Amino acid sequence: MAISRRAFGLGLLGAAAAGTGGYLTLKDRPEFRGYLGNKAHLFGFIGGEKQAFLADPDVVHALGGYGLELDARVAGSVEMVREPALLGQKPQFLWPSSSIMVDLARKNGVSIRNDQVVLNSPIVVYTWGPVVEGLKKSGLVTVAAKGGYNQLDLKALLDAILAGKNWSDLGIDELYGRARIVSTDPNRSNSGFMFAGLVLSLMSGDVATQELLAQHGDQAKAIFRGMGLKSSSSGKLFDQYIAGGLGAEPMVVGYENQLVEWALADPARWQRVQAGAGAKPEILYPRPTVYSAHPLIVIDPAVDRLLQALTSPKLQELAWSKHGFRGPLGTVAGDADAIAGVRPAEIEAVLPMPSADVMLALLAQMEG
């Protein structure tokens, strides 16, 4: 059937209106900005524990909707805010693993446009089944009434380490020699940095101040001196823990999300580990612990779009459901029981970190 000129004209007009409406709809939706050709290539440094998150195809696709492509290079959280060799590369953003790093960045002359906590993960202790059972017998590990997760009396463990106690003294006959716990280098990596602050506060009996540092800094230093060689990366230390097993790495400090992410990355592998006859990975939540906040430090205005994307419901849900990161307030976005018995929905006891000035003085003391 022939189409009249009038009908054809009305059809073109309708199509144009629909196209215009669609364009305006996309323009008003930041998550679709990339489809309009409005792209930004951003360069910055991130903590290694977020590398798998940003490499996730679902995350890459979601960021692509915002028109974002990232050149995100891994660096230690302490290094990225202090090292001239890194800051001299003119990063547009920094994404360390502690809010204190924002203050340290300012002290080192970084021109910060904005900063906002995007993710959270509590500091935990990774260990193995026989260690947990032994520490339960000696009273250092208890089961939380709410959530059913394993809580570690970290102060009692640190006292035992300082006293030179053997593993057998703590009820763990499977291990030989003196009890020890290992973290990353606090002068390079954030998990070690956060653990150093927690150790100092526990030794002090309160959130550490300059006065308490003067009294108890040597105790904190002794804990770290006893660790021997320390990794510069939380990711590397976790890999050493998984690969080394009970004998090589009995207790290491890390982020809660690391084992969650490892399990979610290969559910069949996780099931095999759980069903196997050997020692199984376990998480202990220090009571109290500290939250490792992950603030995005915006240096270039173009990074505002990245901050908007990372705080969106979609990216927050991906961060929790696939990589184990909690939200800005320590909350969860999605199913908290995806890995039963590993990650509670709520952490009961959390201690604030000492101030940036106290932590800088502690780091200097440890370097000395």
C-alpha positions as a Markdown table, in Angstrom:
| # | Residue | x | y | z |
|---|---|---|---|---|
| 1 | Met | 0.0 | 0.0 | 0.0 |
| 2 | Ala | 1.4 | 3.4 | -1.0 |
| 3 | Ile | 2.2 | 5.8 | 1.8 |
| 4 | Ser | 1.1 | 9.4 | 1.4 |
| 5 | Arg | 3.5 | 12.3 | 1.7 |
| 6 | Arg | 1.7 | 13.5 | 4.8 |
| 7 | Ala | 1.9 | 10.1 | 6.5 |
| 8 | Phe | 5.6 | 9.8 | 5.5 |
| 9 | Gly | 6.3 | 13.3 | 7.0 |
| 10 | Leu | 4.5 | 12.5 | 10.2 |
| 11 | Gly | 6.5 | 9.3 | 10.5 |
| 12 | Leu | 9.8 | 11.1 | 10.1 |
| 13 | Leu | 8.7 | 13.7 | 12.6 |
| 14 | Gly | 7.8 | 10.9 | 15.1 |
| 15 | Ala | 11.1 | 9.2 | 14.6 |
| 16 | Ala | 13.0 | 12.4 | 15.1 |
| 17 | Ala | 11.0 | 13.1 | 18.3 |
| 18 | Ala | 11.7 | 9.6 | 19.6 |
| 19 | Gly | 15.4 | 9.9 | 18.8 |
| 20 | Thr | 15.5 | 13.3 | 20.5 |
| 21 | Gly | 13.7 | 11.9 | 23.5 |
| 22 | Gly | 16.0 | 8.9 | 23.7 |
| 23 | Tyr | 19.1 | 11.2 | 23.5 |
| 24 | Leu | 17.8 | 13.4 | 26.3 |
| 25 | Thr | 17.0 | 10.3 | 28.4 |
| 26 | Leu | 20.5 | 8.9 | 27.9 |
| 27 | Lys | 22.0 | 12.4 | 28.6 |
| 28 | Asp | 20.2 | 12.6 | 31.9 |
| 29 | Arg | 21.4 | 9.1 | 33.0 |
| 30 | Pro | 25.1 | 9.2 | 33.9 |
| 31 | Glu | 25.3 | 5.4 | 33.7 |
| 32 | Phe | 24.6 | 5.6 | 30.0 |
| 33 | Arg | 26.9 | 8.6 | 29.3 |
| 34 | Gly | 29.4 | 6.3 | 27.6 |
| 35 | Tyr | 26.9 | 5.4 | 24.9 |
| 36 | Leu | 26.9 | 9.0 | 23.7 |
| 37 | Gly | 30.6 | 8.9 | 23.0 |
| 38 | Asn | 31.4 | 11.0 | 26.1 |
| 39 | Lys | 34.5 | 9.0 | 27.3 |
| 40 | Ala | 37.2 | 9.7 | 29.8 |
| 41 | His | 40.5 | 7.9 | 30.2 |
| 42 | Leu | 41.7 | 8.2 | 33.8 |
| 43 | Phe | 45.1 | 7.4 | 35.4 |
| 44 | Gly | 45.7 | 6.8 | 39.0 |
| 45 | Phe | 47.1 | 4.4 | 41.7 |
| 46 | Ile | 45.1 | 1.8 | 43.7 |
| 47 | Gly | 45.7 | -0.6 | 46.5 |
| 48 | Gly | 46.4 | -4.1 | 45.2 |
| 49 | Glu | 43.3 | -5.6 | 47.0 |
| 50 | Lys | 41.1 | -3.7 | 44.6 |
| 51 | Gln | 42.9 | -4.9 | 41.4 |
| 52 | Ala | 40.5 | -7.9 | 40.9 |
| 53 | Phe | 37.5 | -5.7 | 41.4 |
| 54 | Leu | 38.5 | -3.2 | 38.7 |
| 55 | Ala | 39.4 | -6.0 | 36.4 |
| 56 | Asp | 36.0 | -7.7 | 36.8 |
| 57 | Pro | 34.3 | -7.7 | 33.3 |
| 58 | Asp | 31.0 | -6.7 | 35.0 |
| 59 | Val | 32.7 | -3.7 | 36.7 |
| 60 | Val | 34.5 | -2.8 | 33.4 |
| 61 | His | 31.2 | -2.9 | 31.6 |
| 62 | Ala | 29.4 | -0.8 | 34.3 |
| 63 | Leu | 32.2 | 1.8 | 34.2 |
| 64 | Gly | 32.0 | 1.8 | 30.5 |
| 65 | Gly | 28.4 | 2.9 | 30.7 |
| 66 | Tyr | 29.7 | 6.0 | 32.6 |
| 67 | Gly | 32.2 | 6.5 | 29.8 |
| 68 | Leu | 35.1 | 5.6 | 31.9 |
| 69 | Glu | 38.3 | 3.7 | 31.1 |
| 70 | Leu | 40.8 | 3.3 | 33.9 |
| 71 | Asp | 44.6 | 3.0 | 33.9 |
| 72 | Ala | 44.7 | 1.9 | 37.5 |
| 73 | Arg | 48.2 | 0.9 | 38.6 |
| 74 | Val | 48.9 | -1.0 | 41.8 |
| 75 | Ala | 50.9 | 0.7 | 44.6 |
| 76 | Gly | 51.1 | 0.4 | 48.4 |
| 77 | Ser | 48.6 | 2.8 | 50.1 |
| 78 | Val | 51.4 | 4.5 | 52.1 |
| 79 | Glu | 53.7 | 4.7 | 49.1 |
| 80 | Met | 51.1 | 6.3 | 46.8 |
| 81 | Val | 50.5 | 9.2 | 49.1 |
| 82 | Arg | 54.2 | 9.8 | 50.1 |
| 83 | Glu | 56.5 | 8.7 | 47.3 |
| 84 | Pro | 57.7 | 11.5 | 45.0 |
| 85 | Ala | 58.4 | 8.9 | 42.3 |
| 86 | Leu | 54.7 | 8.0 | 42.2 |
| 87 | Leu | 53.2 | 11.5 | 42.8 |
| 88 | Gly | 55.5 | 12.9 | 40.2 |
| 89 | Gln | 53.6 | 10.8 | 37.6 |
| 90 | Lys | 50.7 | 13.2 | 38.0 |
| 91 | Pro | 47.9 | 10.8 | 38.9 |
| 92 | Gln | 44.4 | 12.0 | 38.5 |
| 93 | Phe | 43.2 | 10.0 | 41.4 |
| 94 | Leu | 44.5 | 7.9 | 44.3 |
| 95 | Trp | 42.5 | 5.0 | 45.8 |
| 96 | Pro | 44.3 | 3.9 | 49.0 |
| 97 | Ser | 42.9 | 1.7 | 51.7 |
| 98 | Ser | 42.7 | 4.0 | 54.7 |
| 99 | Ser | 41.1 | 7.4 | 55.4 |
| 100 | Ile | 44.3 | 8.4 | 57.2 |
| 101 | Met | 45.9 | 8.4 | 53.8 |
| 102 | Val | 43.9 | 11.4 | 52.8 |
| 103 | Asp | 45.6 | 13.4 | 55.6 |
| 104 | Leu | 49.0 | 12.0 | 54.7 |
| 105 | Ala | 48.4 | 13.0 | 51.0 |
| 106 | Arg | 47.6 | 16.6 | 52.1 |
| 107 | Lys | 50.8 | 16.7 | 54.2 |
| 108 | Asn | 52.8 | 15.7 | 51.2 |
| 109 | Gly | 51.4 | 18.4 | 49.0 |
| 110 | Val | 48.7 | 16.6 | 47.0 |
| 111 | Ser | 46.1 | 19.0 | 45.8 |
| 112 | Ile | 42.9 | 17.2 | 46.7 |
| 113 | Arg | 39.7 | 18.3 | 45.0 |
| 114 | Asn | 37.5 | 15.8 | 46.8 |
| 115 | Asp | 37.6 | 12.6 | 48.8 |
| 116 | Gln | 35.0 | 10.1 | 49.8 |
| 117 | Val | 35.0 | 6.6 | 51.3 |
| 118 | Val | 33.8 | 4.2 | 48.6 |
| 119 | Leu | 34.4 | 0.8 | 50.2 |
| 120 | Asn | 35.1 | -0.7 | 53.6 |
| 121 | Ser | 36.7 | -3.9 | 54.8 |
| 122 | Pro | 37.6 | -4.8 | 58.4 |
| 123 | Ile | 41.1 | -6.0 | 59.3 |
| 124 | Val | 41.0 | -9.7 | 60.0 |
| 125 | Val | 43.5 | -12.5 | 60.8 |
| 126 | Tyr | 43.7 | -15.4 | 58.4 |
| 127 | Thr | 44.6 | -18.8 | 59.8 |
| 128 | Trp | 43.7 | -22.5 | 59.6 |
| 129 | Gly | 41.3 | -24.9 | 61.3 |
| 130 | Pro | 43.8 | -26.5 | 63.7 |
| 131 | Val | 44.9 | -23.1 | 64.9 |
| 132 | Val | 41.3 | -22.0 | 65.5 |
| 133 | Glu | 40.5 | -25.2 | 67.5 |
| 134 | Gly | 43.6 | -24.8 | 69.6 |
| 135 | Leu | 42.9 | -21.1 | 70.4 |
| 136 | Lys | 39.3 | -22.0 | 71.3 |
| 137 | Lys | 40.7 | -24.4 | 73.9 |
| 138 | Ser | 43.0 | -21.8 | 75.3 |
| 139 | Gly | 40.2 | -19.2 | 75.4 |
| 140 | Leu | 41.7 | -16.8 | 72.8 |
| 141 | Val | 39.0 | -17.5 | 70.3 |
| 142 | Thr | 35.3 | -17.4 | 71.1 |
| 143 | Val | 32.2 | -17.5 | 68.9 |
| 144 | Ala | 30.2 | -14.3 | 68.6 |
| 145 | Ala | 26.7 | -14.6 | 69.9 |
| 146 | Lys | 25.4 | -12.6 | 67.1 |
| 147 | Gly | 26.5 | -13.8 | 63.7 |
| 148 | Gly | 28.3 | -16.9 | 64.8 |
| 149 | Tyr | 31.7 | -15.8 | 63.6 |
| 150 | Asn | 35.1 | -16.4 | 65.3 |
| 151 | Gln | 36.4 | -13.6 | 67.5 |
| 152 | Leu | 40.0 | -13.3 | 68.4 |
| 153 | Asp | 41.3 | -11.8 | 71.7 |
| 154 | Leu | 44.1 | -10.1 | 69.9 |
| 155 | Lys | 45.5 | -8.4 | 73.0 |
| 156 | Ala | 45.9 | -11.7 | 74.7 |
| 157 | Leu | 47.6 | -13.2 | 71.6 |
| 158 | Leu | 50.0 | -10.2 | 71.4 |
| 159 | Asp | 50.9 | -10.6 | 75.1 |
| 160 | Ala | 51.6 | -14.3 | 74.5 |
| 161 | Ile | 53.9 | -13.4 | 71.5 |
| 162 | Leu | 55.7 | -10.8 | 73.5 |
| 163 | Ala | 56.2 | -13.3 | 76.3 |
| 164 | Gly | 57.8 | -15.7 | 73.9 |
| 165 | Lys | 55.1 | -18.4 | 74.2 |
| 166 | Asn | 55.2 | -21.4 | 71.9 |
| 167 | Trp | 52.3 | -22.6 | 69.8 |
| 168 | Ser | 51.9 | -25.6 | 72.1 |
| 169 | Asp | 51.4 | -23.2 | 75.0 |
| 170 | Leu | 48.4 | -21.9 | 73.1 |
| 171 | Gly | 46.9 | -25.3 | 72.6 |
| 172 | Ile | 48.3 | -25.8 | 69.0 |
| 173 | Asp | 50.4 | -28.9 | 69.0 |
| 174 | Glu | 50.4 | -29.1 | 65.1 |
| 175 | Leu | 52.9 | -26.2 | 65.0 |
| 176 | Tyr | 56.5 | -26.0 | 66.1 |
| 177 | Gly | 58.3 | -23.1 | 67.7 |
| 178 | Arg | 57.2 | -19.7 | 69.0 |
| 179 | Ala | 53.8 | -18.2 | 68.2 |
| 180 | Arg | 53.8 | -15.5 | 65.6 |
| 181 | Ile | 51.5 | -13.4 | 63.5 |
| 182 | Val | 52.6 | -11.7 | 60.2 |
| 183 | Ser | 51.4 | -8.6 | 58.5 |
| 184 | Thr | 52.6 | -6.5 | 55.6 |
| 185 | Asp | 55.2 | -3.7 | 56.0 |
| 186 | Pro | 53.4 | -0.9 | 57.7 |
| 187 | Asn | 55.6 | 1.7 | 56.0 |
| 188 | Arg | 54.5 | 0.5 | 52.5 |
| 189 | Ser | 51.2 | -1.4 | 52.7 |
| 190 | Asn | 47.9 | -0.3 | 54.4 |
| 191 | Ser | 47.0 | -3.6 | 56.0 |
| 192 | Gly | 50.2 | -3.5 | 58.0 |
| 193 | Phe | 49.7 | 0.2 | 58.6 |
| 194 | Met | 46.2 | -0.4 | 60.0 |
| 195 | Phe | 47.4 | -3.4 | 62.1 |
| 196 | Ala | 50.2 | -1.3 | 63.5 |
| 197 | Gly | 47.7 | 1.3 | 64.7 |
| 198 | Leu | 45.5 | -1.5 | 66.2 |
| 199 | Val | 48.4 | -3.1 | 68.0 |
| 200 | Leu | 49.5 | 0.2 | 69.5 |
| 201 | Ser | 46.0 | 1.0 | 70.7 |
| 202 | Leu | 45.6 | -2.4 | 72.3 |
| 203 | Met | 49.0 | -2.1 | 74.0 |
| 204 | Ser | 48.0 | 1.3 | 75.2 |
| 205 | Gly | 44.5 | 0.3 | 76.5 |
| 206 | Asp | 42.9 | 3.1 | 74.5 |
| 207 | Val | 43.1 | 4.8 | 71.1 |
| 208 | Ala | 46.8 | 5.7 | 71.0 |
| 209 | Thr | 48.0 | 9.3 | 71.5 |
| 210 | Gln | 51.4 | 10.7 | 71.3 |
| 211 | Glu | 51.8 | 10.2 | 75.1 |
| 212 | Leu | 50.7 | 6.6 | 74.8 |
| 213 | Leu | 53.0 | 6.0 | 71.9 |
| 214 | Ala | 55.9 | 7.1 | 74.1 |
| 215 | Gln | 54.9 | 4.5 | 76.7 |
| 216 | His | 54.0 | 1.6 | 74.4 |
| 217 | Gly | 55.7 | 2.2 | 71.1 |
| 218 | Asp | 58.5 | -0.3 | 71.9 |
| 219 | Gln | 55.9 | -3.1 | 72.4 |
| 220 | Ala | 54.3 | -2.4 | 69.1 |
| 221 | Lys | 57.8 | -2.3 | 67.5 |
| 222 | Ala | 58.7 | -5.6 | 69.1 |
| 223 | Ile | 55.6 | -7.3 | 67.6 |
| 224 | Phe | 56.6 | -6.2 | 64.1 |
| 225 | Arg | 60.3 | -7.0 | 64.6 |
| 226 | Gly | 59.4 | -10.6 | 65.4 |
| 227 | Met | 57.6 | -11.0 | 62.1 |
| 228 | Gly | 60.9 | -11.1 | 60.1 |
| 229 | Leu | 60.7 | -10.2 | 56.4 |
| 230 | Lys | 57.4 | -8.5 | 55.6 |
| 231 | Ser | 55.6 | -8.3 | 52.3 |
| 232 | Ser | 55.0 | -4.9 | 50.6 |
| 233 | Ser | 51.5 | -6.0 | 49.4 |
| 234 | Ser | 48.4 | -7.3 | 51.1 |
| 235 | Gly | 47.6 | -9.3 | 47.9 |
| 236 | Lys | 51.0 | -10.9 | 47.9 |
| 237 | Leu | 50.8 | -11.8 | 51.6 |
| 238 | Phe | 47.4 | -13.4 | 51.1 |
| 239 | Asp | 48.7 | -15.4 | 48.1 |
| 240 | Gln | 51.6 | -16.6 | 50.4 |
| 241 | Tyr | 49.0 | -17.6 | 53.0 |
| 242 | Ile | 46.9 | -19.7 | 50.6 |
| 243 | Ala | 49.9 | -21.3 | 48.9 |
| 244 | Gly | 52.0 | -21.9 | 52.1 |
| 245 | Gly | 49.4 | -23.5 | 54.2 |
| 246 | Leu | 49.4 | -24.2 | 57.9 |
| 247 | Gly | 53.1 | -24.8 | 58.4 |
| 248 | Ala | 54.4 | -21.8 | 56.4 |
| 249 | Glu | 51.8 | -19.1 | 57.3 |
| 250 | Pro | 49.9 | -20.0 | 60.5 |
| 251 | Met | 48.4 | -16.5 | 61.0 |
| 252 | Val | 48.5 | -13.5 | 58.7 |
| 253 | Val | 46.8 | -10.1 | 58.7 |
| 254 | Gly | 44.6 | -9.1 | 55.8 |
| 255 | Tyr | 41.3 | -7.7 | 54.7 |
| 256 | Glu | 38.0 | -9.5 | 55.2 |
| 257 | Asn | 37.2 | -9.3 | 51.5 |
| 258 | Gln | 40.3 | -11.2 | 50.4 |
| 259 | Leu | 39.1 | -14.7 | 51.3 |
| 260 | Val | 35.5 | -13.9 | 50.3 |
| 261 | Glu | 36.7 | -12.8 | 46.9 |
| 262 | Trp | 39.0 | -15.8 | 46.5 |
| 263 | Ala | 36.0 | -18.1 | 47.4 |
| 264 | Leu | 33.6 | -16.4 | 45.1 |
| 265 | Ala | 36.0 | -16.4 | 42.2 |
| 266 | Asp | 35.9 | -20.2 | 42.0 |
| 267 | Pro | 33.0 | -21.7 | 44.0 |
| 268 | Ala | 33.9 | -25.3 | 42.9 |
| 269 | Arg | 37.4 | -24.8 | 44.3 |
| 270 | Trp | 36.0 | -23.4 | 47.5 |
| 271 | Gln | 33.8 | -26.5 | 47.8 |
| 272 | Arg | 36.7 | -28.8 | 47.3 |
| 273 | Val | 38.7 | -27.0 | 49.9 |
| 274 | Gln | 35.9 | -27.3 | 52.4 |
| 275 | Ala | 35.3 | -31.0 | 51.6 |
| 276 | Gly | 39.1 | -31.9 | 51.7 |
| 277 | Ala | 40.9 | -33.6 | 54.5 |
| 278 | Gly | 43.6 | -30.9 | 55.0 |
| 279 | Ala | 43.6 | -27.8 | 57.1 |
| 280 | Lys | 41.0 | -25.3 | 55.9 |
| 281 | Pro | 41.3 | -21.5 | 55.6 |
| 282 | Glu | 39.6 | -19.6 | 58.5 |
| 283 | Ile | 38.9 | -16.0 | 59.3 |
| 284 | Leu | 39.3 | -14.6 | 62.8 |
| 285 | Tyr | 37.8 | -11.2 | 63.6 |
| 286 | Pro | 39.9 | -9.4 | 66.2 |
| 287 | Arg | 37.9 | -8.0 | 69.0 |
| 288 | Pro | 38.1 | -5.1 | 68.6 |
| 289 | Thr | 39.2 | -4.6 | 65.0 |
| 290 | Val | 39.6 | -1.6 | 62.8 |
| 291 | Tyr | 37.8 | -0.8 | 59.6 |
| 292 | Ser | 40.0 | -0.2 | 56.5 |
| 293 | Ala | 38.1 | 2.5 | 54.6 |
| 294 | His | 38.9 | 2.9 | 50.9 |
| 295 | Pro | 38.6 | 6.6 | 50.0 |
| 296 | Leu | 38.8 | 7.7 | 46.4 |
| 297 | Ile | 41.0 | 10.8 | 46.4 |
| 298 | Val | 39.9 | 13.0 | 43.5 |
| 299 | Ile | 42.8 | 15.2 | 42.1 |
| 300 | Asp | 41.4 | 15.9 | 38.6 |
| 301 | Pro | 37.8 | 17.2 | 38.0 |
| 302 | Ala | 37.3 | 14.4 | 35.5 |
| 303 | Val | 37.4 | 11.9 | 38.3 |
| 304 | Asp | 34.2 | 13.2 | 39.7 |
| 305 | Arg | 32.4 | 10.9 | 37.3 |
| 306 | Leu | 34.4 | 7.9 | 38.7 |
| 307 | Leu | 33.3 | 8.8 | 42.2 |
| 308 | Gln | 29.7 | 9.0 | 41.1 |
| 309 | Ala | 30.0 | 5.6 | 39.4 |
| 310 | Leu | 31.7 | 3.8 | 42.3 |
| 311 | Thr | 29.0 | 4.9 | 44.8 |
| 312 | Ser | 26.2 | 3.9 | 42.5 |
| 313 | Pro | 23.9 | 0.9 | 43.7 |
| 314 | Lys | 25.1 | -1.2 | 40.8 |
| 315 | Leu | 28.9 | -0.9 | 41.5 |
| 316 | Gln | 28.3 | -1.2 | 45.3 |
| 317 | Glu | 26.3 | -4.4 | 44.8 |
| 318 | Leu | 29.1 | -5.9 | 42.5 |
| 319 | Ala | 31.7 | -4.9 | 45.1 |
| 320 | Trp | 30.0 | -6.9 | 47.8 |
| 321 | Ser | 28.4 | -9.8 | 46.0 |
| 322 | Lys | 31.5 | -10.7 | 43.9 |
| 323 | His | 34.5 | -9.2 | 45.8 |
| 324 | Gly | 33.4 | -9.0 | 49.5 |
| 325 | Phe | 33.8 | -5.3 | 50.0 |
| 326 | Arg | 31.4 | -3.6 | 52.3 |
| 327 | Gly | 29.8 | -0.2 | 51.6 |
| 328 | Pro | 31.0 | 3.2 | 52.9 |
| 329 | Leu | 29.5 | 2.7 | 56.4 |
| 330 | Gly | 30.5 | -0.9 | 56.7 |
| 331 | Thr | 27.1 | -2.0 | 55.4 |
| 332 | Val | 26.4 | -4.8 | 52.9 |
| 333 | Ala | 24.8 | -4.5 | 49.5 |
| 334 | Gly | 23.1 | -7.8 | 48.8 |
| 335 | Asp | 23.2 | -11.3 | 50.2 |
| 336 | Ala | 25.3 | -11.4 | 53.4 |
| 337 | Asp | 25.2 | -15.2 | 53.6 |
| 338 | Ala | 26.7 | -16.0 | 50.2 |
| 339 | Ile | 29.5 | -17.8 | 52.0 |
| 340 | Ala | 28.1 | -19.2 | 55.2 |
| 341 | Gly | 30.2 | -18.7 | 58.3 |
| 342 | Val | 32.8 | -16.5 | 56.6 |
| 343 | Arg | 31.4 | -13.0 | 56.6 |
| 344 | Pro | 28.9 | -11.6 | 59.1 |
| 345 | Ala | 26.5 | -8.9 | 58.1 |
| 346 | Glu | 27.6 | -6.8 | 61.0 |
| 347 | Ile | 30.9 | -6.4 | 63.0 |
| 348 | Glu | 30.3 | -5.9 | 66.7 |
| 349 | Ala | 33.5 | -4.3 | 68.0 |
| 350 | Val | 35.4 | -1.7 | 66.0 |
| 351 | Leu | 38.1 | 0.7 | 67.3 |
| 352 | Pro | 39.0 | 4.1 | 65.7 |
| 353 | Met | 42.5 | 4.5 | 64.3 |
| 354 | Pro | 45.0 | 6.8 | 66.0 |
| 355 | Ser | 45.5 | 10.2 | 64.4 |
| 356 | Ala | 47.7 | 10.7 | 61.3 |
| 357 | Asp | 50.4 | 12.4 | 63.4 |
| 358 | Val | 50.5 | 9.5 | 65.9 |
| 359 | Met | 50.7 | 7.0 | 63.0 |
| 360 | Leu | 53.5 | 9.0 | 61.3 |
| 361 | Ala | 55.5 | 9.0 | 64.6 |
| 362 | Leu | 54.9 | 5.2 | 65.0 |
| 363 | Leu | 56.1 | 4.6 | 61.4 |
| 364 | Ala | 59.2 | 6.6 | 62.0 |
| 365 | Gln | 59.9 | 4.7 | 65.2 |
| 366 | Met | 59.5 | 1.4 | 63.4 |
| 367 | Glu | 61.8 | 2.5 | 60.6 |
| 368 | Gly | 64.4 | 3.4 | 63.2 |
